[in-house]
Amino acid sequence: MADRSDGPSVPGIQGFVAPGFEGVAEAIAAGGPGVAVAAFVAGELICEHALTFGFLAGELVRRVDGRSLGTFFRDELAEPLGLDIHIGVPHDELPRVADTVGLTAPWWAEACGDPTSLRARSLGPLPDVNADAWRTAEIPAVNGHATALGLATWYQRLLKGRLPTLVDAPGVTGHDVFVDEEVTWTLAGGRIDGDDIGMR
């Protein structure tokens, strides 16, 4: 779970919006063509799982608790702690979401690099992040939506120890082949940079 499984690649992310969370987790587990490409032996190296991490973590939550990660996050953290953060924006909240700008095809191609690289395969094609289907989908590692106050409140709660134990605990440290840097990933998918901790 610390970015060391064998399947960081998700070539068909656009298709992941439609089938729902459970279908995505099953597709990743099946590892069929165009879903998750085993890039290395699990545990062999560190590689940020930009898209699959959230689905893998969310599947654990669903199997233990029965709720999706977005619902669990809302019920157990966001609402009780007053966090204006969503994993899957409710339809009635969509008018509050600002469009993302600057996420163009040329920018994405440059960010992905060589189309045959592990990085490009991990990121997949450019999603339409301004589409309602993307915003309402629960894609746990990459489409959280928050207000500035929501994020500030998250980190304030983190610093005061009001988030679940181990949210900021180091999970793995080493050279990450995706970001091509020495990193420490937390158990909850955050990145520790010296004294700072951030989200993916």
C-alpha positions as CSV (number, residue, x, y, z in Angstrom):
1,M,0.0,0.0,0.0
2,A,3.0,2.3,0.3
3,D,3.3,2.8,-3.5
4,R,5.0,-0.5,-3.9
5,S,2.4,-2.7,-5.6
6,D,3.0,-3.8,-9.2
7,G,0.2,-1.8,-10.9
8,P,0.6,1.9,-10.9
9,S,-0.6,2.1,-14.6
10,V,-4.1,2.9,-15.5
11,P,-4.4,3.4,-19.3
12,G,-8.2,3.6,-19.3
13,I,-8.9,6.2,-16.6
14,Q,-11.8,7.8,-18.6
15,G,-13.6,4.6,-18.4
16,F,-13.1,4.5,-14.7
17,V,-15.5,7.4,-14.2
18,A,-18.5,5.5,-15.4
19,P,-18.6,2.0,-13.9
20,G,-18.4,3.1,-10.2
21,F,-15.9,2.5,-7.5
22,E,-16.5,-1.2,-7.1
23,G,-16.1,-1.9,-10.8
24,V,-12.8,-0.1,-10.9
25,A,-11.3,-2.0,-7.9
26,E,-12.4,-5.3,-9.5
27,A,-10.8,-4.2,-12.9
28,I,-7.5,-3.3,-11.2
29,A,-7.5,-6.7,-9.4
30,A,-8.2,-8.5,-12.6
31,G,-5.3,-6.7,-14.3
32,G,-6.9,-7.0,-17.7
33,P,-5.6,-5.3,-20.9
34,G,-5.9,-1.5,-20.7
35,V,-6.7,-1.5,-17.0
36,A,-3.6,-2.0,-14.9
37,V,-0.3,-2.9,-16.3
38,A,2.2,-4.7,-14.0
39,A,5.3,-2.6,-14.4
40,F,7.5,-4.4,-11.9
41,V,7.4,-7.0,-9.1
42,A,5.4,-5.8,-6.1
43,G,7.6,-4.5,-3.4
44,E,10.6,-4.2,-5.7
45,L,10.7,-0.4,-5.9
46,I,8.8,2.7,-5.1
47,C,6.5,4.3,-7.7
48,E,3.8,6.7,-6.9
49,H,0.5,5.1,-7.9
50,A,-1.0,8.4,-9.1
51,L,-4.4,6.9,-9.9
52,T,-4.6,3.3,-8.5
53,F,-3.6,4.1,-4.9
54,G,-7.0,5.6,-4.0
55,F,-8.9,2.7,-5.5
56,L,-6.7,0.2,-3.6
57,A,-7.1,2.0,-0.3
58,G,-10.8,2.6,-1.0
59,E,-11.3,-1.1,-1.6
60,L,-9.9,-1.9,1.8
61,V,-12.3,0.5,3.4
62,R,-15.3,-0.9,1.4
63,R,-14.5,-4.5,2.4
64,V,-14.0,-3.7,6.0
65,D,-16.7,-1.0,6.5
66,G,-19.1,-1.5,3.5
67,R,-19.0,2.2,2.5
68,S,-17.1,3.8,-0.4
69,L,-14.1,5.8,0.5
70,G,-15.9,9.1,-0.4
71,T,-18.8,8.2,1.8
72,F,-16.6,7.0,4.7
73,F,-14.5,10.2,4.4
74,R,-17.6,12.4,4.5
75,D,-19.3,10.6,7.4
76,E,-16.2,10.0,9.6
77,L,-14.0,13.0,8.9
78,A,-15.4,15.8,6.7
79,E,-18.7,16.3,8.5
80,P,-17.6,15.7,12.1
81,L,-14.5,17.9,11.7
82,G,-16.1,20.6,9.7
83,L,-14.0,20.0,6.6
84,D,-15.3,21.4,3.3
85,I,-13.7,18.6,1.3
86,H,-15.2,16.0,-1.0
87,I,-14.1,12.8,-2.6
88,G,-16.9,12.8,-5.2
89,V,-18.7,16.1,-5.3
90,P,-22.5,15.8,-4.6
91,H,-24.6,17.0,-7.5
92,D,-26.1,19.8,-5.4
93,E,-22.6,21.1,-4.6
94,L,-21.4,21.3,-8.3
95,P,-22.3,25.0,-8.7
96,R,-19.6,25.8,-6.1
97,V,-16.8,24.1,-8.1
98,A,-14.5,26.4,-10.1
99,D,-13.2,25.2,-13.4
100,T,-9.6,24.1,-13.6
101,V,-7.7,26.2,-16.2
102,G,-4.4,25.6,-17.9
103,L,-4.7,21.8,-18.1
104,T,-4.2,21.6,-21.8
105,A,-3.2,18.7,-24.0
106,P,0.3,20.2,-24.6
107,W,0.8,20.7,-20.9
108,W,-0.3,17.1,-20.2
109,A,1.9,15.7,-22.8
110,E,4.9,17.5,-21.3
111,A,4.0,16.4,-17.8
112,C,3.7,12.8,-19.0
113,G,6.9,12.8,-21.0
114,D,7.7,9.8,-23.2
115,P,4.4,8.1,-24.1
116,T,5.9,4.7,-23.5
117,S,7.3,5.6,-20.0
118,L,6.0,4.3,-16.7
119,R,5.1,7.9,-15.8
120,A,2.9,8.4,-18.9
121,R,1.3,5.0,-18.5
122,S,0.6,5.8,-14.8
123,L,-1.0,9.1,-15.6
124,G,-3.0,7.9,-18.6
125,P,-4.9,10.1,-21.0
126,L,-5.9,13.7,-20.1
127,P,-9.2,13.5,-18.2
128,D,-11.8,16.2,-18.5
129,V,-11.5,17.4,-14.9
130,N,-14.2,20.1,-15.5
131,A,-16.9,17.5,-16.5
132,D,-19.6,16.8,-14.0
133,A,-18.9,13.0,-14.4
134,W,-15.3,13.5,-13.2
135,R,-16.3,15.8,-10.4
136,T,-19.0,13.5,-9.0
137,A,-16.9,10.3,-9.4
138,E,-15.1,8.9,-6.5
139,I,-11.5,8.8,-7.8
140,P,-9.9,8.9,-4.3
141,A,-6.3,9.7,-5.1
142,V,-6.8,12.4,-7.7
143,N,-10.2,14.2,-7.6
144,G,-10.7,15.4,-4.1
145,H,-12.3,18.8,-4.1
146,A,-11.9,21.3,-1.3
147,T,-12.2,25.0,-0.5
148,A,-9.1,26.8,0.7
149,L,-10.6,26.9,4.2
150,G,-11.3,23.2,3.9
151,L,-7.7,22.4,3.2
152,A,-6.5,24.8,5.9
153,T,-8.8,23.2,8.4
154,W,-7.5,19.7,7.4
155,Y,-3.9,20.7,8.1
156,Q,-4.9,22.5,11.3
157,R,-6.7,19.3,12.5
158,L,-3.6,17.3,11.5
159,L,-1.3,19.5,13.5
160,K,-3.5,19.4,16.5
161,G,-3.7,15.6,16.4
162,R,-7.4,15.5,15.6
163,L,-7.1,13.2,12.5
164,P,-7.0,9.4,12.8
165,T,-3.8,7.9,14.1
166,L,-1.1,7.2,11.5
167,V,-2.5,9.5,8.8
168,D,0.8,11.2,8.7
169,A,3.0,8.2,9.6
170,P,5.8,7.4,7.2
171,G,5.0,4.4,5.0
172,V,8.0,4.1,2.8
173,T,11.1,6.1,2.0
174,G,13.4,5.9,-1.0
175,H,13.8,6.8,-4.7
176,D,10.4,7.0,-6.4
177,V,10.7,6.2,-10.1
178,F,7.5,8.1,-10.9
179,V,8.6,11.5,-9.5
180,D,12.3,10.6,-9.9
181,E,13.2,11.9,-6.4
182,E,13.9,10.7,-3.0
183,V,10.6,10.7,-1.2
184,T,8.8,9.6,2.0
185,W,5.1,8.6,1.4
186,T,2.8,8.5,4.4
187,L,0.4,5.6,5.0
188,A,-2.5,7.8,3.9
189,G,-0.8,8.8,0.6
190,G,0.7,12.2,1.7
191,R,4.2,13.2,0.9
192,I,6.6,14.2,3.7
193,D,9.2,16.8,2.6
194,G,11.4,17.5,5.6
195,D,9.2,19.1,8.2
196,D,6.4,19.6,5.7
197,I,3.6,17.1,4.7
198,G,1.4,17.5,1.7
199,M,-1.1,15.5,-0.3
200,R,-0.3,13.7,-3.5
